[in-house]
Amino acid sequence: MNISSIVVQTLPKYVEEVVENLKKSGVCDYHLHDAKGRIIVTIEGEGVSEELKKLRVIEAIPHVIAADMQMAYSEDELDEHMEILKNRDAVPKVLADEDIPVEEIMYNGDLKKKNLEDFAEDSKKV
């Protein structure tokens, strides 16, 4: 199951009409809007293709200038990542290496995207 938030943009003079059409469309859940014509809705689908079909329905509503997916949640993707995390060591190897003095370990914001062995070598050079 996928759930995505969509920001729909219309002109302020059409916001009430577009909100009503979104509510009647049957493809999304309306949440809120502002006076500038920004409308927040969510869509659900069994996969990305179903969500894209629903997004196209929203884009085809009269006076919709844009409908952009902002955030997405995929249950299957989350399950895959949780399995990877569950099977990983809780402490990265570089932090468990007693041969590296603590003051030489440099943190640059994201250890997940680094080869930790290279990171340990770079830390020793400092």
Secondary structure, DSSP 8 states (H G I E B T S, - for coil): -EEEEEEEE--GGGHHHHHHHHHHHSS-EEEEE-TTSEEEEEEEESSHHHHHHHHHHHHTSTT--EEEEEEEEEHHHHHHHHHHHHTS-SS-HHHH-TTS-GGG----S-STTS-HHHHHHHHHH-
